[in-house]
Amino acid sequence: MLAVLVGALWLNGCSSLPSQGPSAAKVESDATSQAGERKYLITDLDDRTVAVLERRAPPSFRSRFGDYRPAPNQVIGVGDAVNVTIWEAASGGLFSSQAINGITTGSHSAVIPDQIVARDGSITVPYAGRIRVSGLTPPQVEEAIVKNLSGKAIEPQALVTVSRNISNTVTVSGEVTNGARISLTPRGDRLLDVVATAGGIKAPVHETFISLTRDNQTATVPYQALLARPQENIFARPGDMLTLVREPQTFSAFGSTGRNSVVPFDAIGISLEEAVAKVGGLIDSQADAQGVFVLRAEPASIARDLDPSYPIEPGQQIVNVVYRANMKDTKTYFLARRFALRNKDIVYVAASPINELQKALSVVGAAFQPAATVAGFCSNVKGC
């Protein structure tokens, strides 16, 4: 009778037994429906799979925008406030004041109040007319003013300064202490310099991402990447927009692991090897080391590279992919170190088939326990 019950449970797939999730065989069989429809893609964690994933390089400011050097000189732009001071070599000129009490010669200079560069890119200088300044450096504007005053003023000299720099700024917002429009210095500022000028970040470094928008392109990288890889800390350019976002990264662990939970990890990333260790590894008395799975929604382009035969509907952008790792193979541990987990991944470890048999035996044993107890009691009672 015991053999019959155990056999019945075993042939039934142990579906009536308590379980943490599907077996490795069930994960494989569920990939295809009875009608032959592919419900998700299963691929083994091997050299080819890792190579396909590594070809998709992580987001990088350097690769997207290049490691540009700052412009040698900042140019004046529309909206900037420009201050102009003009000197003459002797009194009696256009910009010279009258002598005081007939003793002094008076001032030989004049300060023109700040002017906002108009939409046409010009400012007005008395006796020099409209001077185009947009796209020019202050020394170039000085030359243009002196040229227009020649023959009108006495050996004129001009000094042009930008009192309020609007065109050479970067907008910083999000998880910073003081979101603002930050003026770039003539020496050039890198991204971390700009964030520091805005007061630094408010969120934890390991949970923060930084987005850079430039010329209608946007790239987002972990803030830690700028600290770990200095080449990512590129120079800011006028008109850049920086947005810092706090986005905690997590993966979920289920099945025969030391800990089933939602597990946080740093924004810079975590490997499958580290993730398994982080949840306490596999339970040796329960886990099927050949049934370690990572469930993820991948772009259709990645799914095509993983399995060109997998059917993808026209216009379909996302494909559910199950990566299968055989942790009984030593080489898999090296591959797991190269396999990067992503936010919202699911790590599932199936139970060993022998564990299901043990459950069946324990259920049958529990069913026969009352009868065995009664039989033992009756054997000690006369007339039972």
DORO-326230 format. One record per residue (C-alpha): residue number from 1; residue in three letters; x, y, z. Coordinates in steps of 0.25 Angstrom, whole numbers. Each point is the difference from the previous one (the first is absolute). Layout:
BEGIN
<site nr="NUM" rest="Ala" east="X" north="Y" up="Z"/>
...
This chain:
BEGIN
<site nr="1" rest="Met" east="0" north="0" up="0"/>
<site nr="2" rest="Leu" east="12" north="9" up="3"/>
<site nr="3" rest="Ala" east="6" north="-2" up="-13"/>
<site nr="4" rest="Val" east="-13" north="2" up="-7"/>
<site nr="5" rest="Leu" east="-3" north="14" up="7"/>
<site nr="6" rest="Val" east="15" north="4" up="-3"/>
<site nr="7" rest="Gly" east="-1" north="-4" up="-14"/>
<site nr="8" rest="Ala" east="-13" north="7" up="-2"/>
<site nr="9" rest="Leu" east="5" north="13" up="6"/>
<site nr="10" rest="Trp" east="13" north="-1" up="-9"/>
<site nr="11" rest="Leu" east="-8" north="-3" up="-13"/>
<site nr="12" rest="Asn" east="-9" north="12" up="3"/>
<site nr="13" rest="Gly" east="12" north="9" up="0"/>
<site nr="14" rest="Cys" east="-2" north="2" up="15"/>
<site nr="15" rest="Ser" east="-9" north="12" up="-4"/>
<site nr="16" rest="Ser" east="-8" north="-3" up="13"/>
<site nr="17" rest="Leu" east="13" north="2" up="9"/>
<site nr="18" rest="Pro" east="4" north="14" up="6"/>
<site nr="19" rest="Ser" east="11" north="6" up="-9"/>
<site nr="20" rest="Gln" east="7" north="13" up="-1"/>
<site nr="21" rest="Gly" east="-2" north="1" up="-15"/>
<site nr="22" rest="Pro" east="2" north="-8" up="-13"/>
<site nr="23" rest="Ser" east="10" north="-11" up="-2"/>
<site nr="24" rest="Ala" east="11" north="2" up="-10"/>
<site nr="25" rest="Ala" east="-7" north="-9" up="-9"/>
<site nr="26" rest="Lys" east="-13" north="7" up="1"/>
<site nr="27" rest="Val" east="7" north="13" up="-3"/>
<site nr="28" rest="Glu" east="5" north="-6" up="-13"/>
<site nr="29" rest="Ser" east="-14" north="-6" up="-3"/>
<site nr="30" rest="Asp" east="-7" north="12" up="3"/>
<site nr="31" rest="Ala" east="8" north="8" up="-11"/>
<site nr="32" rest="Thr" east="-9" north="-6" up="-11"/>
<site nr="33" rest="Ser" east="-15" north="-2" up="1"/>
<site nr="34" rest="Gln" east="-8" north="-12" up="-4"/>
<site nr="35" rest="Ala" east="-3" north="7" up="-13"/>
<site nr="36" rest="Gly" east="15" north="2" up="-3"/>
<site nr="37" rest="Glu" east="0" north="15" up="3"/>
<site nr="38" rest="Arg" east="13" north="5" up="6"/>
<site nr="39" rest="Lys" east="-3" north="7" up="13"/>
<site nr="40" rest="Tyr" east="14" north="4" up="4"/>
<site nr="41" rest="Leu" east="14" north="-2" up="-5"/>
<site nr="42" rest="Ile" east="9" north="-9" up="8"/>
<site nr="43" rest="Thr" east="15" north="1" up="-2"/>
<site nr="44" rest="Asp" east="12" north="-6" up="7"/>
<site nr="45" rest="Leu" east="10" north="8" up="7"/>
<site nr="46" rest="Asp" east="12" north="-3" up="-9"/>
<site nr="47" rest="Asp" east="11" north="7" up="-7"/>
<site nr="48" rest="Arg" east="-8" north="4" up="-12"/>
<site nr="49" rest="Thr" east="-11" north="6" up="9"/>
<site nr="50" rest="Val" east="9" north="8" up="8"/>
<site nr="51" rest="Ala" east="7" north="5" up="-12"/>
<site nr="52" rest="Val" east="-13" north="5" up="-6"/>
<site nr="53" rest="Leu" east="-4" north="7" up="13"/>
<site nr="54" rest="Glu" east="14" north="6" up="1"/>
<site nr="55" rest="Arg" east="-1" north="6" up="-14"/>
<site nr="56" rest="Arg" east="-11" north="9" up="5"/>
<site nr="57" rest="Ala" east="9" north="10" up="7"/>
<site nr="58" rest="Pro" east="-5" north="7" up="13"/>
<site nr="59" rest="Pro" east="-4" north="14" up="-2"/>
<site nr="60" rest="Ser" east="12" north="10" up="-1"/>
<site nr="61" rest="Phe" east="1" north="15" up="-1"/>
<site nr="62" rest="Arg" east="14" north="-2" up="-7"/>
<site nr="63" rest="Ser" east="-5" north="-9" up="-10"/>
<site nr="64" rest="Arg" east="-13" north="8" up="-3"/>
<site nr="65" rest="Phe" east="6" north="14" up="1"/>
<site nr="66" rest="Gly" east="15" north="-2" up="-1"/>
<site nr="67" rest="Asp" east="10" north="6" up="10"/>
<site nr="68" rest="Tyr" east="-1" north="14" up="-6"/>
<site nr="69" rest="Arg" east="10" north="11" up="5"/>
<site nr="70" rest="Pro" east="-6" north="13" up="4"/>
<site nr="71" rest="Ala" east="0" north="11" up="-10"/>
<site nr="72" rest="Pro" east="13" north="9" up="2"/>
<site nr="73" rest="Asn" east="-9" north="12" up="1"/>
<site nr="74" rest="Gln" east="-14" north="2" up="4"/>
<site nr="75" rest="Val" east="-8" north="8" up="-10"/>
<site nr="76" rest="Ile" east="-11" north="10" up="3"/>
<site nr="77" rest="Gly" east="-14" north="-4" up="-3"/>
<site nr="78" rest="Val" east="-15" north="5" up="0"/>
<site nr="79" rest="Gly" east="-5" north="4" up="14"/>
<site nr="80" rest="Asp" east="14" north="2" up="6"/>
<site nr="81" rest="Ala" east="2" north="14" up="7"/>
<site nr="82" rest="Val" east="12" north="7" up="-6"/>
<site nr="83" rest="Asn" east="8" north="12" up="7"/>
<site nr="84" rest="Val" east="8" north="9" up="-9"/>
<site nr="85" rest="Thr" east="10" north="11" up="5"/>
<site nr="86" rest="Ile" east="6" north="9" up="-10"/>
<site nr="87" rest="Trp" east="13" north="9" up="2"/>
<site nr="88" rest="Glu" east="6" north="11" up="-9"/>
<site nr="89" rest="Ala" east="14" north="5" up="0"/>
<site nr="90" rest="Ala" east="-3" north="14" up="3"/>
<site nr="91" rest="Ser" east="-11" north="10" up="5"/>
<site nr="92" rest="Gly" east="-10" north="6" up="-8"/>
<site nr="93" rest="Gly" east="-4" north="-13" up="-7"/>
<site nr="94" rest="Leu" east="-13" north="-6" up="-1"/>
<site nr="95" rest="Phe" east="1" north="-8" up="13"/>
<site nr="96" rest="Ser" east="8" north="11" up="8"/>
<site nr="97" rest="Ser" east="-6" north="8" up="11"/>
<site nr="98" rest="Gln" east="2" north="15" up="2"/>
<site nr="99" rest="Ala" east="12" north="5" up="8"/>
<site nr="100" rest="Ile" east="-4" north="3" up="14"/>
<site nr="101" rest="Asn" east="3" north="15" up="5"/>
<site nr="102" rest="Gly" east="9" north="1" up="-12"/>
<site nr="103" rest="Ile" east="11" north="-8" up="7"/>
<site nr="104" rest="Thr" east="-2" north="-15" up="-3"/>
<site nr="105" rest="Thr" east="-2" north="-5" up="-14"/>
<site nr="106" rest="Gly" east="-12" north="-9" up="5"/>
<site nr="107" rest="Ser" east="-2" north="-15" up="-4"/>
<site nr="108" rest="His" east="4" north="-5" up="-13"/>
<site nr="109" rest="Ser" east="-10" north="-12" up="1"/>
<site nr="110" rest="Ala" east="-14" north="-4" up="0"/>
<site nr="111" rest="Val" east="-8" north="-12" up="5"/>
<site nr="112" rest="Ile" east="-11" north="-5" up="-8"/>
<site nr="113" rest="Pro" east="-11" north="-6" up="9"/>
<site nr="114" rest="Asp" east="-2" north="-15" up="-1"/>
<site nr="115" rest="Gln" east="-8" north="-4" up="-13"/>
<site nr="116" rest="Ile" east="-7" north="-13" up="-3"/>
<site nr="117" rest="Val" east="4" north="-6" up="-13"/>
<site nr="118" rest="Ala" east="-12" north="1" up="-9"/>
<site nr="119" rest="Arg" east="-6" north="-11" up="-8"/>
<site nr="120" rest="Asp" east="7" north="5" up="-12"/>
<site nr="121" rest="Gly" east="13" north="-2" up="8"/>
<site nr="122" rest="Ser" east="4" north="15" up="1"/>
<site nr="123" rest="Ile" east="2" north="11" up="10"/>
<site nr="124" rest="Thr" east="0" north="15" up="-2"/>
<site nr="125" rest="Val" east="13" north="8" up="3"/>
<site nr="126" rest="Pro" east="-1" north="15" up="-1"/>
<site nr="127" rest="Tyr" east="6" north="6" up="-13"/>
<site nr="128" rest="Ala" east="4" north="-14" up="-4"/>
<site nr="129" rest="Gly" east="-15" north="-5" up="-3"/>
<site nr="130" rest="Arg" east="-5" north="-14" up="1"/>
<site nr="131" rest="Ile" east="12" north="-10" up="2"/>
<site nr="132" rest="Arg" east="-3" north="-15" up="-3"/>
<site nr="133" rest="Val" east="6" north="-7" up="12"/>
<site nr="134" rest="Ser" east="-7" north="-14" up="0"/>
<site nr="135" rest="Gly" east="10" north="-11" up="-3"/>
<site nr="136" rest="Leu" east="12" north="9" up="3"/>
<site nr="137" rest="Thr" east="10" north="0" up="11"/>
<site nr="138" rest="Pro" east="1" north="13" up="9"/>
<site nr="139" rest="Pro" east="14" north="4" up="-7"/>
<site nr="140" rest="Gln" east="-7" north="-2" up="-14"/>
<site nr="141" rest="Val" east="-11" north="10" up="5"/>
<site nr="142" rest="Glu" east="10" north="10" up="5"/>
<site nr="143" rest="Glu" east="7" north="0" up="-14"/>
<site nr="144" rest="Ala" east="-14" north="2" up="-7"/>
<site nr="145" rest="Ile" east="-3" north="12" up="10"/>
<site nr="146" rest="Val" east="14" north="7" up="-2"/>
<site nr="147" rest="Lys" east="-2" north="-2" up="-15"/>
<site nr="148" rest="Asn" east="-13" north="7" up="0"/>
<site nr="149" rest="Leu" east="5" north="11" up="8"/>
<site nr="150" rest="Ser" east="12" north="3" up="-8"/>
<site nr="151" rest="Gly" east="0" north="14" up="-5"/>
<site nr="152" rest="Lys" east="-11" north="4" up="10"/>
<site nr="153" rest="Ala" east="7" north="-2" up="14"/>
<site nr="154" rest="Ile" east="14" north="4" up="3"/>
<site nr="155" rest="Glu" east="8" north="-13" up="-1"/>
<site nr="156" rest="Pro" east="-11" north="-8" up="7"/>
<site nr="157" rest="Gln" east="2" north="-13" up="8"/>
<site nr="158" rest="Ala" east="-11" north="-9" up="4"/>
<site nr="159" rest="Leu" east="-2" north="-11" up="11"/>
<site nr="160" rest="Val" east="-11" north="-10" up="-1"/>
<site nr="161" rest="Thr" east="-4" north="-9" up="11"/>
<site nr="162" rest="Val" east="-12" north="-9" up="2"/>
<site nr="163" rest="Ser" east="-7" north="3" up="13"/>
<site nr="164" rest="Arg" east="-11" north="-10" up="-1"/>
<site nr="165" rest="Asn" east="3" north="-13" up="-8"/>
<site nr="166" rest="Ile" east="-13" north="-7" up="-4"/>
<site nr="167" rest="Ser" east="5" north="-7" up="-13"/>
<site nr="168" rest="Asn" east="11" north="-7" up="6"/>
<site nr="169" rest="Thr" east="-8" north="-8" up="11"/>
<site nr="170" rest="Val" east="-4" north="-14" up="3"/>
<site nr="171" rest="Thr" east="-13" north="-3" up="7"/>
<site nr="172" rest="Val" east="0" north="-9" up="12"/>
<site nr="173" rest="Ser" east="-12" north="-6" up="6"/>
<site nr="174" rest="Gly" east="-5" north="-12" up="8"/>
<site nr="175" rest="Glu" east="7" north="-6" up="12"/>
<site nr="176" rest="Val" east="9" north="12" up="2"/>
<site nr="177" rest="Thr" east="1" north="9" up="12"/>
<site nr="178" rest="Asn" east="-2" north="13" up="-9"/>
<site nr="179" rest="Gly" east="-6" north="-2" up="-13"/>
<site nr="180" rest="Ala" east="4" north="11" up="-9"/>
<site nr="181" rest="Arg" east="6" north="6" up="-13"/>
<site nr="182" rest="Ile" east="15" north="-1" up="2"/>
<site nr="183" rest="Ser" east="9" north="9" up="-7"/>
<site nr="184" rest="Leu" east="12" north="-7" up="-6"/>
<site nr="185" rest="Thr" east="14" north="6" up="2"/>
<site nr="186" rest="Pro" east="10" north="3" up="-11"/>
<site nr="187" rest="Arg" east="9" north="-11" up="4"/>
<site nr="188" rest="Gly" east="-11" north="-10" up="-2"/>
<site nr="189" rest="Asp" east="-8" north="-9" up="10"/>
<site nr="190" rest="Arg" east="-2" north="-15" up="0"/>
<site nr="191" rest="Leu" east="-13" north="-6" up="4"/>
<site nr="192" rest="Leu" east="4" north="-2" up="15"/>
<site nr="193" rest="Asp" east="4" north="14" up="1"/>
<site nr="194" rest="Val" east="-13" north="5" up="-5"/>
<site nr="195" rest="Val" east="-7" north="-9" up="10"/>
<site nr="196" rest="Ala" east="9" north="5" up="11"/>
<site nr="197" rest="Thr" east="-3" north="14" up="-3"/>
<site nr="198" rest="Ala" east="-15" north="-3" up="1"/>
<site nr="199" rest="Gly" east="3" north="-5" up="15"/>
<site nr="200" rest="Gly" east="2" north="-15" up="-3"/>
<site nr="201" rest="Ile" east="-10" north="-11" up="0"/>
<site nr="202" rest="Lys" east="-11" north="-3" up="10"/>
<site nr="203" rest="Ala" east="-2" north="-15" up="-2"/>
<site nr="204" rest="Pro" east="9" north="-11" up="3"/>
<site nr="205" rest="Val" east="11" north="-1" up="-10"/>
<site nr="206" rest="His" east="-2" north="-15" up="-2"/>
<site nr="207" rest="Glu" east="-15" north="3" up="-4"/>
<site nr="208" rest="Thr" east="2" north="12" up="-9"/>
<site nr="209" rest="Phe" east="0" north="1" up="-15"/>
<site nr="210" rest="Ile" east="4" north="12" up="-8"/>
<site nr="211" rest="Ser" east="-6" north="3" up="-14"/>
<site nr="212" rest="Leu" east="6" north="10" up="-9"/>
<site nr="213" rest="Thr" east="-8" north="6" up="-12"/>
<site nr="214" rest="Arg" east="8" north="6" up="-11"/>
<site nr="215" rest="Asp" east="-4" north="3" up="-14"/>
<site nr="216" rest="Asn" east="-13" north="-7" up="1"/>
<site nr="217" rest="Gln" east="8" north="-13" up="5"/>
<site nr="218" rest="Thr" east="-1" north="-5" up="14"/>
<site nr="219" rest="Ala" east="8" north="-10" up="7"/>
<site nr="220" rest="Thr" east="-1" north="-5" up="15"/>
<site nr="221" rest="Val" east="11" north="-7" up="8"/>
<site nr="222" rest="Pro" east="2" north="-3" up="14"/>
<site nr="223" rest="Tyr" east="6" north="11" up="8"/>
<site nr="224" rest="Gln" east="10" north="-10" up="6"/>
<site nr="225" rest="Ala" east="5" north="-2" up="-15"/>
<site nr="226" rest="Leu" east="5" north="15" up="0"/>
<site nr="227" rest="Leu" east="8" north="-3" up="13"/>
<site nr="228" rest="Ala" east="5" north="-14" up="-4"/>
<site nr="229" rest="Arg" east="3" north="3" up="-15"/>
<site nr="230" rest="Pro" east="6" north="14" up="-1"/>
<site nr="231" rest="Gln" east="-2" north="0" up="-15"/>
<site nr="232" rest="Glu" east="-15" north="1" up="2"/>
<site nr="233" rest="Asn" east="2" north="13" up="7"/>
<site nr="234" rest="Ile" east="0" north="8" up="-13"/>
<site nr="235" rest="Phe" east="0" north="15" up="-2"/>
<site nr="236" rest="Ala" east="-14" north="7" up="1"/>
<site nr="237" rest="Arg" east="-4" north="8" up="-12"/>
<site nr="238" rest="Pro" east="-9" north="13" up="0"/>
<site nr="239" rest="Gly" east="-14" north="-4" up="-1"/>
<site nr="240" rest="Asp" east="2" north="-14" up="7"/>
<site nr="241" rest="Met" east="-11" north="-5" up="9"/>
<site nr="242" rest="Leu" east="3" north="-9" up="12"/>
<site nr="243" rest="Thr" east="-10" north="-7" up="7"/>
<site nr="244" rest="Leu" east="3" north="-9" up="12"/>
<site nr="245" rest="Val" east="-10" north="-10" up="4"/>
<site nr="246" rest="Arg" east="-1" north="-10" up="12"/>
<site nr="247" rest="Glu" east="-3" north="-14" up="-5"/>
<site nr="248" rest="Pro" east="3" north="-11" up="9"/>
<site nr="249" rest="Gln" east="3" north="-13" up="-7"/>
<site nr="250" rest="Thr" east="-5" north="-13" up="5"/>
<site nr="251" rest="Phe" east="-2" north="-15" up="-5"/>
<site nr="252" rest="Ser" east="-9" north="-10" up="6"/>
<site nr="253" rest="Ala" east="5" north="-14" up="5"/>
<site nr="254" rest="Phe" east="-10" north="-12" up="0"/>
<site nr="255" rest="Gly" east="1" north="-15" up="2"/>
<site nr="256" rest="Ser" east="11" north="-8" up="7"/>
<site nr="257" rest="Thr" east="9" north="12" up="4"/>
<site nr="258" rest="Gly" east="5" north="3" up="14"/>
<site nr="259" rest="Arg" east="-9" north="13" up="0"/>
<site nr="260" rest="Asn" east="-13" north="2" up="-8"/>
<site nr="261" rest="Ser" east="-2" north="15" up="-1"/>
<site nr="262" rest="Val" east="2" north="13" up="-8"/>
<site nr="263" rest="Val" east="15" north="3" up="0"/>
<site nr="264" rest="Pro" east="6" north="14" up="-2"/>
<site nr="265" rest="Phe" east="13" north="2" up="-8"/>
<site nr="266" rest="Asp" east="8" north="12" up="-4"/>
<site nr="267" rest="Ala" east="-3" north="8" up="-12"/>
<site nr="268" rest="Ile" east="14" north="-4" up="-6"/>
<site nr="269" rest="Gly" east="-5" north="-14" up="-1"/>
<site nr="270" rest="Ile" east="1" north="-14" up="5"/>
<site nr="271" rest="Ser" east="4" north="-13" up="-6"/>
<site nr="272" rest="Leu" east="-8" north="-13" up="1"/>
<site nr="273" rest="Glu" east="11" north="-6" up="8"/>
<site nr="274" rest="Glu" east="-1" north="11" up="10"/>
<site nr="275" rest="Ala" east="-15" north="0" up="0"/>
<site nr="276" rest="Val" east="-1" north="-15" up="4"/>
<site nr="277" rest="Ala" east="10" north="2" up="11"/>
<site nr="278" rest="Lys" east="-8" north="12" up="5"/>
<site nr="279" rest="Val" east="-12" north="-9" up="2"/>
<site nr="280" rest="Gly" east="8" north="-10" up="8"/>
<site nr="281" rest="Gly" east="3" north="-10" up="-12"/>
<site nr="282" rest="Leu" east="-8" north="-12" up="-3"/>
<site nr="283" rest="Ile" east="-6" north="-9" up="10"/>
<site nr="284" rest="Asp" east="8" north="-13" up="-2"/>
<site nr="285" rest="Ser" east="-11" north="-9" up="6"/>
<site nr="286" rest="Gln" east="-11" north="6" up="-9"/>
<site nr="287" rest="Ala" east="6" north="7" up="-12"/>
<site nr="288" rest="Asp" east="2" north="-5" up="-14"/>
<site nr="289" rest="Ala" east="14" north="6" up="-4"/>
<site nr="290" rest="Gln" east="-4" north="-3" up="-15"/>
<site nr="291" rest="Gly" east="-12" north="8" up="1"/>
<site nr="292" rest="Val" east="4" north="15" up="4"/>
<site nr="293" rest="Phe" east="-8" north="9" up="-9"/>
<site nr="294" rest="Val" east="0" north="15" up="-2"/>
<site nr="295" rest="Leu" east="-13" north="6" up="-6"/>
<site nr="296" rest="Arg" east="1" north="13" up="-8"/>
<site nr="297" rest="Ala" east="-7" north="8" up="-10"/>
<site nr="298" rest="Glu" east="10" north="3" up="-11"/>
<site nr="299" rest="Pro" east="-1" north="9" up="-13"/>
<site nr="300" rest="Ala" east="-4" north="-8" up="-12"/>
<site nr="301" rest="Ser" east="14" north="3" up="-6"/>
<site nr="302" rest="Ile" east="7" north="-8" up="11"/>
<site nr="303" rest="Ala" east="-10" north="-12" up="-1"/>
<site nr="304" rest="Arg" east="3" north="-1" up="-15"/>
<site nr="305" rest="Asp" east="14" north="0" up="3"/>
<site nr="306" rest="Leu" east="-2" north="-11" up="10"/>
<site nr="307" rest="Asp" east="-9" north="-9" up="-8"/>
<site nr="308" rest="Pro" east="-2" north="4" up="-15"/>
<site nr="309" rest="Ser" east="-11" north="-10" up="-1"/>
<site nr="310" rest="Tyr" east="-9" north="5" up="11"/>
<site nr="311" rest="Pro" east="-12" north="6" up="-6"/>
<site nr="312" rest="Ile" east="-2" north="15" up="3"/>
<site nr="313" rest="Glu" east="-12" north="8" up="-5"/>
<site nr="314" rest="Pro" east="2" north="12" up="-9"/>
<site nr="315" rest="Gly" east="0" north="12" up="9"/>
<site nr="316" rest="Gln" east="3" north="-8" up="13"/>
<site nr="317" rest="Gln" east="10" north="7" up="8"/>
<site nr="318" rest="Ile" east="2" north="-9" up="12"/>
<site nr="319" rest="Val" east="2" north="-15" up="2"/>
<site nr="320" rest="Asn" east="-1" north="-8" up="13"/>
<site nr="321" rest="Val" east="13" north="-7" up="1"/>
<site nr="322" rest="Val" east="4" north="-11" up="10"/>
<site nr="323" rest="Tyr" east="15" north="-2" up="2"/>
<site nr="324" rest="Arg" east="4" north="-14" up="5"/>
<site nr="325" rest="Ala" east="13" north="-2" up="8"/>
<site nr="326" rest="Asn" east="5" north="-14" up="4"/>
<site nr="327" rest="Met" east="8" north="3" up="13"/>
<site nr="328" rest="Lys" east="5" north="-14" up="0"/>
<site nr="329" rest="Asp" east="9" north="4" up="-11"/>
<site nr="330" rest="Thr" east="13" north="7" up="5"/>
<site nr="331" rest="Lys" east="1" north="9" up="-12"/>
<site nr="332" rest="Thr" east="-14" north="6" up="3"/>
<site nr="333" rest="Tyr" east="5" north="7" up="12"/>
<site nr="334" rest="Phe" east="10" north="8" up="-9"/>
<site nr="335" rest="Leu" east="-11" north="3" up="-10"/>
<site nr="336" rest="Ala" east="-9" north="4" up="12"/>
<site nr="337" rest="Arg" east="10" north="10" up="3"/>
<site nr="338" rest="Arg" east="-1" north="7" up="-13"/>
<site nr="339" rest="Phe" east="-15" north="-1" up="-1"/>
<site nr="340" rest="Ala" east="-6" north="13" up="6"/>
<site nr="341" rest="Leu" east="-13" north="0" up="7"/>
<site nr="342" rest="Arg" east="-9" north="12" up="-3"/>
<site nr="343" rest="Asn" east="-11" north="7" up="7"/>
<site nr="344" rest="Lys" east="-13" north="-8" up="3"/>
<site nr="345" rest="Asp" east="7" north="-13" up="-5"/>
<site nr="346" rest="Ile" east="-5" north="-13" up="7"/>
<site nr="347" rest="Val" east="9" north="-11" up="5"/>
<site nr="348" rest="Tyr" east="-7" north="-13" up="2"/>
<site nr="349" rest="Val" east="7" north="-13" up="5"/>
<site nr="350" rest="Ala" east="-8" north="-13" up="-3"/>
<site nr="351" rest="Ala" east="-2" north="-11" up="10"/>
<site nr="352" rest="Ser" east="8" north="-13" up="-2"/>
<site nr="353" rest="Pro" east="-9" north="-12" up="-5"/>
<site nr="354" rest="Ile" east="5" north="-8" up="12"/>
<site nr="355" rest="Asn" east="-6" north="11" up="9"/>
<site nr="356" rest="Glu" east="-13" north="-3" up="-6"/>
<site nr="357" rest="Leu" east="1" north="-14" up="2"/>
<site nr="358" rest="Gln" east="3" north="3" up="15"/>
<site nr="359" rest="Lys" east="-12" north="8" up="1"/>
<site nr="360" rest="Ala" east="-9" north="-11" up="-6"/>
<site nr="361" rest="Leu" east="6" north="-10" up="10"/>
<site nr="362" rest="Ser" east="-2" north="10" up="12"/>
<site nr="363" rest="Val" east="-15" north="2" up="-4"/>
<site nr="364" rest="Val" east="-2" north="-15" up="-1"/>
<site nr="365" rest="Gly" east="7" north="-2" up="13"/>
<site nr="366" rest="Ala" east="-9" north="10" up="7"/>
<site nr="367" rest="Ala" east="-12" north="-7" up="-6"/>
<site nr="368" rest="Phe" east="4" north="-13" up="6"/>
<site nr="369" rest="Gln" east="5" north="5" up="13"/>
<site nr="370" rest="Pro" east="-14" north="0" up="7"/>
<site nr="371" rest="Ala" east="-2" north="-15" up="-4"/>
<site nr="372" rest="Ala" east="13" north="-3" up="5"/>
<site nr="373" rest="Thr" east="-2" north="7" up="13"/>
<site nr="374" rest="Val" east="-13" north="-8" up="2"/>
<site nr="375" rest="Ala" east="6" north="-13" up="-3"/>
<site nr="376" rest="Gly" east="11" north="2" up="10"/>
<site nr="377" rest="Phe" east="-10" north="4" up="10"/>
<site nr="378" rest="Cys" east="-9" north="-12" up="-2"/>
<site nr="379" rest="Ser" east="12" north="-9" up="1"/>
<site nr="380" rest="Asn" east="2" north="4" up="14"/>
<site nr="381" rest="Val" east="-15" north="-1" up="4"/>
<site nr="382" rest="Lys" east="-7" north="-13" up="2"/>
<site nr="383" rest="Gly" east="-12" north="-3" up="-8"/>
<site nr="384" rest="Cys" east="2" north="12" up="-9"/>
